[in-house]
Amino acid sequence: MEYKTIGKIQIPVLGLGTWLIGGASEADYSKDEQTIQAIKSAIDLGYEHIDTAEYYGNGHCEELIGEAIKEMDRPSLFITSKVWETNLKYEDVISSAKRSLRRLGTDYINLYLIHSPSSTIPIKETMKAFDYLVDNKMVKYIGVSNFKVSQLIEAQKHSKHKIVANQIEYSLLTRNKGKYSGNINMESETIPYCQENDIIVMAERPIERGLILKSHPLLESLEIKYGKTKAQIAMNWLISKKHVVTIPKSTNVNHLKENLGSMGWQMDKSDIELLDEIKFE
């Protein structure tokens, strides 16, 4: 596994996304056994970072992860979870974190994020709770998700501990206008700010649920040049960037193996620049 390091935090460049594992906004128990096995397989293949949230499957995703890792070496894993936007009051944040810890079957979360900013709950109150979680060793590091630069700056003002990560939509297809959570200006504003201020960018949906795999002349030529798949090229482009890591979601062992092939090689600078400039439709 390759890593990006900022200060004391070392995060794998490739993680396991888990949205829709165990359900969407409600729990789905129909695929529990195969899902637990898929998570175990991912870890056996070398995945160390697992990204989840209390919202995923209404907590059931965290339960499945907890079951999958219960007999594994906890220090070897980097687990990220998120508190939902309706639970951002001081006491609610702490209660949410405790529930996530119970479901995950662990006594600490490596990285805890605000899932989305709230328009009604003051960020000062939320960050006070996040500081409490770090001070009481329930959480090692804190971050945010779906935050624009102005929101990130405001959160930093009220946080005693460093905000180390911002999880946002970003891919070859999604540059400055996201499809969810009001993400805008990611490439032009948010990512440069994070890079300048030593904040990890966690790029979600790196292949846009397969849309990037559609035929494109540049990707086809790069496939031939590097002997890599379109997905591997798309993710390699992401992790080639300063402070950027990514969290593709898959429960398919072949896809999990393919995703790992996005590491361990580099594209020529000229090819990265071509991918930077081209507008994928």
NUDRENSE-359677 format. One record per atom (N, C-alpha, C): residue number from 1; residue in three letters; y, x, z. Coordinates in pm, whole numbers, always signed. Atoms other than C-alpha are relative to their C-alpha. Layout:
<atoms>
   nr  rest       Y       X       Z
  NUM   ALA       Y       X       Z
...
</atoms>
This chain:
<atoms>
   nr  rest       Y       X       Z
    1   MET    -119     +84      +0
    1   MET      +0      +0      +0
    1   MET    +125     +88      +0
    2   GLU    -129     -67      +0
    2   GLU    +356    +111     -72
    2   GLU     +95     -77     +93
    3   TYR     -89     +59    -100
    3   TYR    +644     +45    +169
    3   TYR    +146     +27     -35
    4   LYS    -144     -27      -4
    4   LYS   +1020     +12    +188
    4   LYS     +37     +16    +147
    5   THR     -36     -29    -138
    5   THR   +1172    +159    +504
    5   THR    +150      -7     +18
    6   ILE    -142      +8     -38
    6   ILE   +1507     +68    +659
    6   ILE      +5     +13    +152
    7   GLY      -3     -22    -144
    7   GLY   +1575    +209   +1002
    7   GLY    -142     +12     +54
    8   LYS    +133      -5     -61
    8   LYS   +1268    +144   +1215
    8   LYS    -100     -93     -68
    9   ILE     +90     +98     +62
    9   ILE   +1125    -132    +996
    9   ILE     -61     +57    -127
   10   GLN     +73     -41    +120
   10   GLN    +861     -47    +739
   10   GLN     -77    -122     -50
   11   ILE     +58    +124     +51
   11   ILE    +760    -338    +519
   11   ILE     -72     +26    -132
   12   PRO     +72     -18    +126
   12   PRO    +495    -347    +245
   12   PRO     +80     -58    -117
   13   VAL     -76     +48    +116
   13   VAL    +645    -385    -102
   13   VAL     -62    -126     -59
   14   LEU     +70    +117     +53
   14   LEU    +386    -650    -183
   14   LEU     -64     -75    +117
   15   GLY     +56     +82    -106
   15   GLY    +303    -934     +54
   15   GLY     -73    -121     -57
   16   LEU     +73    +121     +39
   16   LEU     +98   -1252     +47
   16   LEU     +85    -122     +35
   17   GLY     -70    +125     -23
   17   GLY    +306   -1566      +3
   17   GLY     -99    -112     +27
   18   THR     +97    +104     -39
   18   THR    +149   -1880    +151
   18   THR     +52    -143     -15
   19   TRP     -49    +136     +23
   19   TRP    +361   -2179     +43
   19   TRP    -107     -80     -73
   20   LEU    +101     +94     +48
   20   LEU    +127   -2475     -29
   20   LEU    -141     +33     +49
   21   ILE    +129     -25     -65
   21   ILE    -159   -2310    +161
   21   ILE      -3     -84    +128
   22   GLY      +7     +88    -117
   22   GLY    -267   -2571    +415
   22   GLY     +89    -122     -11
   23   GLY     -83    +118     +20
   23   GLY     -41   -2835    +265
   23   GLY    +143     +35     -36
   24   ALA    -143     -17     +29
   24   ALA    +320   -2886    +163
   24   ALA     +78     -32    +127
   25   SER     -72     +37    -122
   25   SER    +536   -3070    +417
   25   SER     -92     -64    +103
   26   GLU    +101     +55     -91
   26   GLU    +222   -3226    +569
   26   GLU    -128     +80     -14
   27   ALA    +123     -79      +0
   27   ALA    -110   -3069    +661
   27   ALA    -103     -55     -98
   28   ASP    +111     +33     +89
   28   ASP    -394   -3066    +409
   28   ASP    -120     +83     +47
   29   TYR    +116     -69     -58
   29   TYR    -733   -2982    +564
   29   TYR    -115     +13     -99
   30   SER    +111     +11     +95
   30   SER    -938   -3021    +246
   30   SER     -56    +134     -48
   31   LYS     +45    -129     +53
   31   LYS    -960   -2651    +157
   31   LYS      +1    +109    +108
   32   ASP     -16     -96    -110
   32   ASP    -959   -2487    +500
   32   ASP     -94    +120     -10
   33   GLU     +98    -110      -1
   33   GLU   -1277   -2282    +469
   33   GLU     +29    +101    -110
   34   GLN     -25     -93    +110
   34   GLN   -1197   -2136    +128
   34   GLN    +135     +70     +16
   35   THR    -130     -62     -22
   35   THR    -836   -2073    +229
   35   THR     -10    +113    +102
   36   ILE     +19    -104    -101
   36   ILE    -937   -1879    +541
   36   ILE     -68    +121     -63
   37   GLN     +69    -110     +66
   37   GLN   -1174   -1673    +329
   37   GLN     +92     +73     -97
   38   ALA     -93     -63     +94
   38   ALA    -902   -1611     +70
   38   ALA     +96     +92     +73
   39   ILE     -91     -84     -79
   39   ILE    -666   -1477    +338
   39   ILE     -74    +126     +47
   40   LYS     +80    -115     -42
   40   LYS    -943   -1254    +473
   40   LYS     -22     +96    -118
   41   SER     +22     -82    +119
   41   SER   -1016   -1131    +120
   41   SER    +125     +79     -37
   42   ALA    -126     -67     +31
   42   ALA    -650   -1051     +62
   42   ALA     +21    +120     +93
   43   ILE     -17    -109     -97
   43   ILE    -638    -842    +379
   43   ILE    -100    +112     -28
   44   ASP    +102    -100     +33
   44   ASP    -964    -667    +286
   44   ASP     +40     +81    -123
   45   LEU     -43     -69    +121
   45   LEU    -811    -580     -52
   45   LEU    +116     +96     +25
   46   GLY    -110     -90     -33
   46   GLY    -515    -414    +119
   46   GLY    +132     -67     +31
   47   TYR    -123     +71     -36
   47   TYR    -254    -685    +177
   47   TYR     +21      +9    +151
   48   GLU     -32     -13    -142
   48   GLU     -85    -619    +511
   48   GLU    +107     -99     +43
   49   HIS    -111     +91     -31
   49   HIS    +218    -848    +491
   49   HIS     -39    -143     -39
   50   ILE     +26    +142     +26
   50   ILE    +160   -1224    +523
   50   ILE    +127     -77     +34
   51   ASP    -124     +77     -19
   51   ASP    +461   -1453    +480
   51   ASP     -35    -147     +13
   52   THR     +29    +141     -22
   52   THR    +446   -1805    +623
   52   THR    +123     -67     +62
   53   ALA    -110     +74     -60
   53   ALA    +663   -2069    +793
   53   ALA     -56    -120     +75
   54   GLU     +46    +117     -74
   54   GLU    +635   -2352   +1043
   54   GLU      -2    -124     -89
   55   TYR      -7    +116     +89
   55   TYR    +723   -2593    +761
   55   TYR    -123     -14     -87
   56   TYR    +111      +3     +94
   56   TYR    +424   -2499    +548
   56   TYR    -119     -76     +60
   57   GLY    +109     +82     -51
   57   GLY    +164   -2769    +597
   57   GLY     +27     -53    +140
   58   ASN     -37     +47    -134
   58   ASN    +357   -2882    +906
   58   ASN     -70     +83    +108
   59   GLY     +61     -92     -96
   59   GLY    +225   -2576   +1090
   59   GLY    -144     +38     -31
   60   HIS    +141     -26     +25
   60   HIS    -125   -2586    +945
   60   HIS     -23    +134     -70
   61   CYS     +13    -130     +66
   61   CYS     -66   -2279    +726
   61   CYS     -10    +110    +106
   62   GLU      +5     -99    -108
   62   GLU      +4   -2076   +1041
   62   GLU    -135      -5     +72
   63   GLU    +131     +14     -65
   63   GLU    -316   -2215   +1196
   63   GLU    -109     +69     -83
   64   LEU     +99     -61     +88
   64   LEU    -520   -2101    +896
   64   LEU     +11    +153      +4
   65   ILE     -20    -144     -11
   65   ILE    -367   -1754    +910
   65   ILE     -53     +51    +134
   66   GLY     +50     -37    -133
   66   GLY    -439   -1739   +1283
   66   GLY    -150      +9      +5
   67   GLU    +147      -1      +3
   67   GLU    -802   -1824   +1220
   67   GLU     -51    +119     -81
   68   ALA     +44    -109     +87
   68   ALA    -829   -1566    +942
   68   ALA     +14    +137     +65
   69   ILE     -28    -134     -54
   69   ILE    -684   -1278   +1145
   69   ILE     -48     +19    +143
   70   LYS     +28      -4    -144
   70   LYS    -825   -1355   +1490
   70   LYS     -87    +117     +43
   71   GLU     +86    -113     -36
   71   GLU   -1080   -1073   +1479
   71   GLU     +46    +130     -66
   72   MET     -52    -118     +69
   72   MET    -860    -826   +1290
   72   MET     +92     +80     +90
   73   ASP     -89     -89     -73
   73   ASP    -651    -535   +1410
   73   ASP    +145     -45     -19
   74   ARG    -134     +59     +14
   74   ARG    -318    -706   +1477
   74   ARG    +107    +102     -36
   75   PRO    -107     -95     +36
   75   PRO    -100    -390   +1466
   75   PRO      +1     +43    -145
   76   SER      +4     -40    +140
   76   SER    -215    -325   +1110
   76   SER     +62    -105     -92
   77   LEU     -55    +110     +79
   77   LEU     -63    -656    +994
   77   LEU    +148     -19     +25
   78   PHE    -142     +32     -11
   78   PHE    +298    -748    +926
   78   PHE     +14    -148     -33
   79   ILE      -5    +145     +18
   79   ILE    +349   -1121    +977
   79   ILE    +145     -48      +8
   80   THR    -133     +63      +5
   80   THR    +666   -1306    +877
   80   THR     -17    -150     +12
   81   SER      -4    +146      -2
   81   SER    +735   -1665    +975
   81   SER    +146     -45      +7
   82   LYS    -136     +53     +10
   82   LYS   +1035   -1894    +956
   82   LYS     +13    -127     +83
   83   VAL     -31    +123     -73
   83   VAL   +1198   -2164   +1167
   83   VAL     +75     -93     -95
   84   TRP     -56     +96     +94
   84   TRP   +1291   -2481    +978
   84   TRP    +143     -35     +37
   85   GLU    -145     +20     -16
   85   GLU   +1656   -2580    +933
   85   GLU     +37    -108    +100
   86   THR     -30    +104    -101
   86   THR   +1631   -2883   +1165
   86   THR     -26     +48    +142
   87   ASN     +35     -53    -132
   87   ASN   +1515   -2663   +1454
   87   ASN     +84    +120     +39
   88   LEU     -83    -118     -19
   88   LEU   +1808   -2424   +1473
   88   LEU     +90      -5    +123
   89   LYS     -69      -3    -130
   89   LYS   +1956   -2531   +1807
   89   LYS     -71    +100     +91
   90   TYR     +49    -109     -84
   90   TYR   +1906   -2273   +2081
   90   TYR    -140     -27     +54
   91   GLU    +131     +28     -61
   91   GLU   +1617   -2437   +2268
   91   GLU    -105     -31    -106
   92   ASP     +95     +35    +107
   92   ASP   +1459   -2565   +1945
   92   ASP     -55    +126     -67
   93   VAL     +45    -125     +60
   93   VAL   +1444   -2213   +1798
   93   VAL    -110     +64     +85
   94   ILE     +96     -63     -91
   94   ILE   +1265   -2079   +2103
   94   ILE    -130     -79      +5
   95   SER    +121     +83      -1
   95   SER   +1025   -2374   +2114
   95   SER     -78     +16    -130
   96   SER     +66     -17    +130
   96   SER    +950   -2335   +1742
   96   SER     -73    +134      -6
   97   ALA     +63    -131      +1
   97   ALA    +879   -1965   +1782
   97   ALA    -126      +2     +86
   98   LYS    +117      +5     -89
   98   LYS    +641   -2032   +2072
   98   LYS    -115     -76     -67
   99   ARG    +104     +74     +70
   99   ARG    +454   -2292   +1865
   99   ARG     -61     +84    -111
  100   SER     +51     -87    +106
  100   SER    +426   -2049   +1575
  100   SER     -91    +108     +57
  101   LEU     +83    -102     -64
  101   LEU    +290   -1783   +1808
  101   LEU    -136     -56     +39
  102   ARG    +128     +62     -39
  102   ARG     +25   -2021   +1939
  102   ARG     -87     -26    -123
  103   ARG     +78     +31    +121
  103   ARG     -80   -2130   +1590
  103   ARG     -53    +128     -65
  104   LEU     +41    -126     +60
  104   LEU     -95   -1770   +1468
  104   LEU     -96     +78     +90
  105   GLY     +89     -67     -94
  105   GLY    -286   -1664   +1778
  105   GLY     +42    +143     +31
  106   THR     -53    -134     -27
  106   THR     -60   -1364   +1842
  106   THR    +111      -9    +102
  107   ASP    -107      +1    -100
  107   ASP    +191   -1262   +2105
  107   ASP    +132     +53     -54
  108   TYR    -128     -39     +61
  108   TYR    +454   -1140   +1860
  108   TYR      -5     -27    -151
  109   ILE     -18     +15    +144
  109   ILE    +583   -1206   +1508
  109   ILE     +82    +121     -45
  110   ASN     -71    -120     +45
  110   ASN    +692    -900   +1312
  110   ASN    +141     -31     -48
  111   LEU    -130     +36     +57
  111   LEU    +975   -1073   +1127
  111   LEU     +16    -150      +4
  112   TYR     -25    +144     -15
  112   TYR   +1124   -1414   +1208
  112   TYR    +129     -33     -72
  113   LEU    -112     +34     +86
  113   LEU   +1358   -1582    +961
  113   LEU     +51    -141     +25
  114   ILE     -55    +135     +15
  114   ILE   +1594   -1879    +949
  114   ILE     -38     -45    -140
  115   HIS     +54     +40    +131
  115   HIS   +1429   -2074    +667
  115   HIS    +111     -35     -99
  116   SER    -117     +36     +80
  116   SER   +1757   -2215    +534
  116   SER    +117     -21     +93
  117   PRO    -116     +22     -87
  117   PRO   +2111   -2229    +671
  117   PRO     +23    -148     +27
  118   SER     -32    +137     -37
  118   SER   +2221   -2544    +851
  118   SER    +149     -26     -18
  119   SER    -141     +38     +16
  119   SER   +2543   -2726    +768
  119   SER     +54     -68    +126
  120   THR     -42     +75    -119
  120   THR   +2553   -2895   +1111
  120   THR     -19     +78    +131
  121   ILE     +25     -76    -123
  121   ILE   +2415   -2648   +1369
  121   ILE     +70    +135     -11
  122   PRO     -75    -126      +8
  122   PRO   +2647   -2352   +1444
  122   PRO     -94    +121      -3
  123   ILE     +83    -120     +13
  123   ILE   +2498   -2020   +1337
  123   ILE      +6     +84    +127
  124   LYS     -13     -76    -125
  124   LYS   +2627   -1867   +1661
  124   LYS    -108     -40     +99
  125   GLU    +103     +50     -91
  125   GLU   +2388   -2086   +1859
  125   GLU    -138     +49     -43
  126   THR    +129     -44     +52
  126   THR   +2095   -1998   +1635
  126   THR     -23    +148     +24
  127   MET     +17    -144     -15
  127   MET   +2156   -1624   +1646
  127   MET     -15     +40    +147
  128   LYS     +19     -26    -143
  128   LYS   +2182   -1633   +2025
  128   LYS    -148     -16     +36
  129   ALA    +143     +22     -25
  129   ALA   +1828   -1773   +2029
  129   ALA     -84    +110     -63
  130   PHE     +73    -109     +66
  130   PHE   +1710   -1510   +1781
  130   PHE     +10    +128     +83
  131   ASP     -14    -117     -87
  131   ASP   +1850   -1238   +2007
  131   ASP     -92     -12    +121
  132   TYR     +90     +25    -114
  132   TYR   +1656   -1395   +2296
  132   TYR    -144     +33     -38
  133   LEU    +138     -24     +44
  133   LEU   +1334   -1379   +2096
  133   LEU     -30    +150     -10
  134   VAL     +19    -145      +9
  134   VAL   +1381   -1007   +2026
  134   VAL      +1     +63    +140
  135   ASP     -10     -56    -135
  135   ASP   +1488    -928   +2383
  135   ASP    -125     -26     +81
  136   ASN    +120     +36     -75
  136   ASN   +1175   -1101   +2513
  136   ASN    -130     +35     -75
  137   LYS    +114     -59     +72
  137   LYS    +947    -924   +2263
  137   LYS     -93    -103     -65
  138   MET     +76    +101     +75
  138   MET    +831   -1246   +2096
  138   MET     +10     +27    -149
  139   VAL     -29     -32    +140
  139   VAL    +977   -1121   +1769
  139   VAL     +47    +146      -5
  140   LYS     -44    -139     +11
  140   LYS   +1021    -761   +1652
  140   LYS    +131     +13     -78
  141   TYR    -118      -7     +85
  141   TYR   +1279    -814   +1378
  141   TYR     +42    -139     -43
  142   ILE     -52    +131     +39
  142   ILE   +1501   -1098   +1263
  142   ILE     +64      +8    -139
  143   GLY     -60      +7    +131
  143   GLY   +1627   -1214    +926
  143   GLY     +34    -143     -36
  144   VAL     -40    +131     +49
  144   VAL   +1733   -1508    +715
  144   VAL     -70     -27    -133
  145   SER     +57     +38    +129
  145   SER   +1621   -1692    +403
  145   SER     +94     -98     -69
  146   ASN     -86     +89     +78
  146   ASN   +1818   -1863    +127
  146   ASN    +147      +7     +44
  147   PHE    -139     -18     -43
  147   PHE   +2148   -1723    +261
  147   PHE     +83     +64    -109
  148   LYS    -100     -62     +86
  148   LYS   +2447   -1655     +39
  148   LYS     +71    +109     +80
  149   VAL     -67    -112     -66
  149   VAL   +2665   -1352    +118
  149   VAL     +89     -49    +114
  150   SER     -91     +49    -105
  150   SER   +2924   -1553    +313
  150   SER     -77     -47    +123
  151   GLN     +82     +48    -111
  151   GLN   +2652   -1712    +526
  151   GLN     -65    +117     +73
  152   LEU     +61    -119     -59
  152   LEU   +2488   -1375    +584
  152   LEU    +102     +75     +86
  153   ILE    -106     -68     -76
  153   ILE   +2816   -1219    +696
  153   ILE     +29     -75    +129
  154   GLU     -27     +80    -119
  154   GLU   +2876   -1505    +938
  154   GLU    -113     +16    +102
  155   ALA    +113     -19     -91
  155   ALA   +2526   -1469   +1085
  155   ALA      +6    +137     +66
  156   GLN      -9    -135     -54
  156   GLN   +2579   -1095   +1130
  156   GLN    +104     +10    +112
  157   LYS    -105      -2    -102
  157   LYS   +2893   -1161   +1333
  157   LYS     -52     -42    +137
  158   HIS     +46     +60    -124
  158   HIS   +2694   -1348   +1595
  158   HIS    -136     +53     +46
  159   SER    +132     -54     -33
  159   SER   +2379   -1135   +1612
  159   SER     +13    +136     +68
  160   LYS      +3    -128     -69
  160   LYS   +2330    -857   +1866
  160   LYS     -96     +96     -70
  161   HIS    +100     -80     +70
  161   HIS   +2025    -736   +1674
  161   HIS     +23      -8    -150
  162   LYS     -26      -7    +144
  162   LYS   +2038    -630   +1310
  162   LYS     -82    -104     -76
  163   ILE     +70     +85     +97
  163   ILE   +1952    -885   +1044
  163   ILE     -56     +93    -106
  164   VAL     +62    -102     +84
  164   VAL   +1701    -684    +845
  164   VAL     -48     -53    -135
  165   ALA     +56     +53    +125
  165   ALA   +1595    -923    +567
  165   ALA     +65    -132     -40
  166   ASN     -43    +127     +57
  166   ASN   +1705   -1205    +340
  166   ASN    -102     -37    -109
  167   GLN     +99     +45     +98
  167   GLN   +1431   -1395    +153
  167   GLN     +66     -99     -95
  168   ILE     -68     +83     +99
  168   ILE   +1561   -1545    -170
  168   ILE     -86     -12    -127
  169   GLU     +59      +8    +133
  169   GLU   +1449   -1662    -512
  169   GLU     +53    +115     -84
  170   TYR     -45    -105     +91
  170   TYR   +1456   -1371    -752
  170   TYR    -119     +44     -85
  171   SER    +104     -41     +93
  171   SER   +1254   -1282   -1060
  171   SER     +66     +27    -136
  172   LEU     -52     -17    +135
  172   LEU   +1291   -1194   -1428
  172   LEU     +60    -130     -54
  173   LEU     -47    +131     +47
  173   LEU   +1342   -1567   -1489
  173   LEU    +117     -53     +82
  174   THR     -99     +59     -92
  174   THR   +1560   -1647   -1187
  174   THR     +92    +110     +51
  175   ARG     -91    -110     -31
  175   ARG   +1862   -1419   -1161
  175   ARG    +117     -44     +89
  176   ASN    -121     +39     -71
  176   ASN   +2176   -1600   -1048
  176   ASN      +9    -150     +28
  177   LYS      +3    +143     -30
  177   LYS   +2079   -1965   -1027
  177   LYS    -142     -38     +34
  178   GLY    +133     +37     -45
  178   GLY   +1781   -2067    -819
  178   GLY     -28    -147     -21
  179   LYS     +41    +140     +16
  179   LYS   +1588   -2390    -836
  179   LYS      -4     -73    +133
  180   TYR     +19     +61    -131
  180   TYR   +1569   -2450    -461
  180   TYR    +105     +53     +98
  181   SER     -82     -43    -115
  181   SER   +1785   -2435    -148
  181   SER    +139     +50     -35
  182   GLY    -138     -35     +34
  182   GLY   +2112   -2385    -334
  182   GLY     +24    +148     -24
  183   ASN     -17    -143     +27
  183   ASN   +2048   -2019    -419
  183   ASN     +82     +21    -127
  184   ILE     -83     -37    +115
  184   ILE   +2321   -1885    -649
  184   ILE     +47    +145     +17
  185   ASN     -59    -135      +1
  185   ASN   +2463   -1544    -745
  185   ASN     -89    +103     +72
  186   MET     +91     -92     -68
  186   MET   +2153   -1364    -619
  186   MET     +16    +141     -55
  187   GLU      -5    -133     +61
  187   GLU   +2170   -1077    -868
  187   GLU    +141     +59      +1
  188   SER    -137     -51     +11
  188   SER   +2548   -1053    -893
  188   SER     +66     +25    +136
  189   GLU     -67     -13    -129
  189   GLU   +2638   -1086    -524
  189   GLU     -96     +30    +117
  190   THR     +83     -10    -120
  190   THR   +2357   -1130    -270
  190   THR     -78    +130      +6
  191   ILE     +82    -122      -1
  191   ILE   +2129    -843    -372
  191   ILE     +86    +126     +15
  192   PRO     -85    -118     -23
  192   PRO   +2411    -585    -408
  192   PRO     +49     +10    +144
  193   TYR     -45      -5    -140
  193   TYR   +2541    -683     -63
  193   TYR    -113     +49     +91
  194   CYS    +114     -41     -83
  194   CYS   +2194    -645     +90
  194   CYS     -29    +148     -20
  195   GLN     +28    -141     +28
  195   GLN   +2142    -309     -81
  195   GLN    +104     +91     +65
  196   GLU    -107     -81     -59
  196   GLU   +2477    -180     +43
  196   GLU      -3      -1    +153
  197   ASN      -1     +15    -145
  197   ASN   +2411    -299    +399
  197   ASN    -140     +14     +62
  198   ASP    +135     -28     -52
  198   ASP   +2047    -193    +441
  198   ASP     -71    -125     +49
  199   ILE     +72    +124     -28
  199   ILE   +1899    -542    +431
  199   ILE    -108     -16    -106
  200   ILE    +110     +17     +93
  200   ILE   +1560    -601    +274
  200   ILE     +13    -133     -75
  201   VAL      +4    +120     +83
  201   VAL   +1550    -850     -13
  201   VAL    -147     -35     -22
  202   MET    +136     +46     +21
  202   MET   +1224   -1048      -7
  202   MET      +2     -99    -116
  203   ALA      -6     +82    +121
  203   ALA   +1187   -1184    -360
  203   ALA    -118     -97      -3
  204   GLU    +106    +100      +7
  204   GLU    +993   -1509    -363
  204   GLU     -15     -50    -144
  205   ARG     +33     +50    +134
  205   ARG    +828   -1665    -671
  205   ARG     +23    +106    -108
  206   PRO     -28    -111     +93
  206   PRO    +816   -1332    -859
  206   PRO     -42     -25    -144
  207   ILE     +35     +35    +139
  207   ILE    +642   -1482   -1163
  207   ILE     +25    -148     -27
  208   GLU     -39    +140     +17
  208   GLU    +784   -1834   -1119
  208   GLU    -121     -90     -30
  209   ARG    +122     +82     +12
  209   ARG    +440   -1992   -1075
  209   ARG     -59      +5    -140
  210   GLY     +64     -22    +129
  210   GLY    +319   -1846   -1402
  210   GLY     +90     -13    -121
  211   LEU     -88     +19    +116
  211   LEU    +619   -1927   -1621
  211   LEU     +33    +131     -69
  212   ILE     -35    -129     +59
  212   ILE    +694   -1557   -1673
  212   ILE    -112     +52     -91
  213   LEU    +114     -48     +78
  213   LEU    +350   -1517   -1829
  213   LEU      +0     -53    -143
  214   LYS     -10     +49    +137
  214   LYS    +453   -1711   -2139
  214   LYS     +43    +113     -93
  215   SER     -22    -107     +96
  215   SER    +485   -1507   -2454
  215   SER    +148     +39     -10
  216   HIS    -134     -52     +22
  216   HIS    +792   -1284   -2484
  216   HIS     -16    +138     -65
  217   PRO     +20    -126     +74
  217   PRO    +828    -993   -2731
  217   PRO     +13    +125     +87
  218   LEU     -17    -120     -82
  218   LEU    +957    -744   -2473
  218   LEU    -117     +19     +95
  219   LEU    +113     -11     -92
  219   LEU    +686    -821   -2219
  219   LEU    -128     +38     -74
  220   GLU    +118     -34     +80
  220   GLU    +424    -803   -2492
  220   GLU      -2    +149     -36
  221   SER      -6    -142     +36
  221   SER    +542    -458   -2598
  221   SER     -22     +88    +123
  222   LEU     +20     -77    -123
  222   LEU    +552    -336   -2237
  222   LEU    -145      -7     +48
  223   GLU    +143     +12     -32
  223   GLU    +199    -469   -2181
  223   GLU     -79    +109     -72
  224   ILE     +71     -99     +82
  224   ILE     +79    -245   -2462
  224   ILE     +36    +142     +45
  225   LYS     -47    -133     -36
  225   LYS    +289     +55   -2358
  225   LYS     -61     +50    +130
  226   TYR     +44     -43    -133
  226   TYR    +181     +60   -1993
  226   TYR    -143     -41     +34
  227   GLY    +135     +47     -31
  227   GLY    -158    -109   -2013
  227   GLY      -3     -88    +123
  228   LYS     -13     +88    -115
  228   LYS     -42    -364   -1755
  228   LYS     +21    -144     -46
  229   THR     -22    +141     +35
  229   THR     -26    -744   -1748
  229   THR    +146     -38     +19
  230   LYS    -139     +47     -16
  230   LYS    +296    -943   -1768
  230   LYS     +35     -17    +146
  231   ALA     -25     +20    -142
  231   ALA    +264   -1033   -1400
  231   ALA     +25    +134     +69
  232   GLN     -17    -132     -61
  232   GLN    +226    -667   -1303
  232   GLN    +134     +62     -39
  233   ILE    -129     -52     +46
  233   ILE    +529    -573   -1512
  233   ILE    +114     -70     +72
  234   ALA    -106     +77     -67
  234   ALA    +739    -853   -1360
  234   ALA     +17     +42    +145
  235   MET      -9     -38    -141
  235   MET    +654    -747   -1005
  235   MET     +38    +146     +17
  236   ASN     -41    -139      -4
  236   ASN    +688    -376   -1077
  236   ASN    +151     +13     -19
  237   TRP    -145      +3     +21
  237   TRP   +1039    -448   -1206
  237   TRP     +72     -33    +131
  238   LEU     -62     +36    -127
  238   LEU   +1120    -613    -873
  238   LEU      -4    +115    +100
  239   ILE     +13    -101    -106
  239   ILE    +983    -343    -645
  239   ILE     +57    +136     -39
  240   SER     -68    -123     +40
  240   SER   +1148     -71    -853
  240   SER    +142      +4     +53
  241   LYS    -139     +10     -42
  241   LYS   +1479    -192    -712
  241   LYS     +16     +35    +148
  242   LYS     -30     -41    -136
  242   LYS   +1638     -58    -395
  242   LYS     -11    -119     +97
  243   HIS     +14     +96    -111
  243   HIS   +1535    -253     -81
  243   HIS     -68    -132     -39
  244   VAL     +62    +126     +42
  244   VAL   +1346    -519    -282
  244   VAL    -152      +7     +17
  245   VAL    +145     +20      -9
  245   VAL    +993    -634    -191
  245   VAL     -29    -140     -53
  246   THR     +31    +133     +53
  246   THR    +806    -939    -315
  246   THR    -125     -57     +64
  247   ILE    +107     +70     -71
  247   ILE    +560   -1199    -186
  247   ILE     -67    -104     -90
  248   PRO     +69     +96     +88
  248   PRO    +348   -1354    -464
  248   PRO    -105     -79     +77
  249   LYS    +100     +85     -65
  249   LYS    +128   -1644    -358
  249   LYS    -123     -11     -90
  250   SER    +124     +24     +72
  250   SER    -237   -1657    -461
  250   SER    -114     -10     +99
  251   THR    +126      +4     -76
  251   THR    -574   -1755    -319
  251   THR    -116     +38     -91
  252   ASN    +101     -39     +98
  252   ASN    -760   -1636    -629
  252   ASN     -21    +152     +10
  253   VAL     +27    -143     -22
  253   VAL    -930   -1299    -570
  253   VAL     +38     +84    -120
  254   ASN     -36     -76    +119
  254   ASN    -882   -1188    -929
  254   ASN    +150     +18     -12
  255   HIS    -146     -10      +4
  255   HIS    -512   -1265    -914
  255   HIS     +52     +91    +111
  256   LEU     -39     -89    -110
  256   LEU    -484   -1091    -576
  256   LEU     -17    +146     -41
  257   LYS     +24    -136     +48
  257   LYS    -637    -779    -731
  257   LYS    +102     +37    -108
  258   GLU     -97     -27    +107
  258   GLU    -412    -808   -1036
  258   GLU    +137     +31     +58
  259   ASN    -132     -21     -61
  259   ASN    -101    -833    -818
  259   ASN     +12    +140     +60
  260   LEU      -2    -134     -57
  260   LEU    -194    -509    -641
  260   LEU     +25    +105    -107
  261   GLY     -21     -93    +111
  261   GLY    -183    -343    -983
  261   GLY    +146     +13     -42
  262   SER    -144     -17     +27
  262   SER    +195    -386    -984
  262   SER     +55    +123     +71
  263   MET     -42    -119     -74
  263   MET    +212     -84    -749
  263   MET     -64    +125     -59
  264   GLY     +63    -127     +34
  264   GLY    +137    +283    -800
  264   GLY     +37     +58    -134
  265   TRP     -45     -52    +130
  265   TRP    +320    +338   -1130
  265   TRP    +146     -37     -18
  266   GLN    -142     +25     +24
  266   GLN    +672    +339   -1267
  266   GLN     +27     -17    -149
  267   MET     -47     +14    +138
  267   MET    +832    +215   -1583
  267   MET    +111    +101     -26
  268   ASP    -113     -84     +38
  268   ASP   +1073    +433   -1773
  268   ASP    +130     -71     +35
  269   LYS    -130     +57     -36
  269   LYS   +1432    +382   -1667
  269   LYS     +55     -87    -113
  270   SER     -52     +75    +114
  270   SER   +1517    +262   -2017
  270   SER     -65    -138     -10
  271   ASP     +69    +129      +4
  271   ASP   +1254     -14   -1995
  271   ASP     +48     -91    +113
  272   ILE     -55     +78    -112
  272   ILE   +1381    -125   -1653
  272   ILE    +135     -57     -39
  273   GLU    -133     +45     +42
  273   GLU   +1730    -145   -1802
  273   GLU     -10    -112    -104
  274   LEU     +21    +107     +97
  274   LEU   +1600    -357   -2091
  274   LEU     -34    -130     +73
  275   LEU     +37    +119     -76
  275   LEU   +1443    -598   -1843
  275   LEU    +119     -52     +81
  276   ASP    -122     +41     -73
  276   ASP   +1768    -600   -1643
  276   ASP     +90     -84     -89
  277   GLU    -100     +58     +90
  277   GLU   +1968    -702   -1947
  277   GLU     -47    -124     -71
  278   ILE     +49    +111     +83
  278   ILE   +1742    -947   -2128
  278   ILE      +6    -132     +77
  279   LYS      -4    +133     -61
  279   LYS   +1779   -1319   -2061
  279   LYS    -126     -75     -37
  280   PHE    +123     +74     +23
  280   PHE   +1442   -1482   -2025
  280   PHE     +30    -150      +9
  281   GLU     -20    +146      -1
  281   GLU   +1429   -1853   -2100
  281   GLU    -117     -67     +67
</atoms>
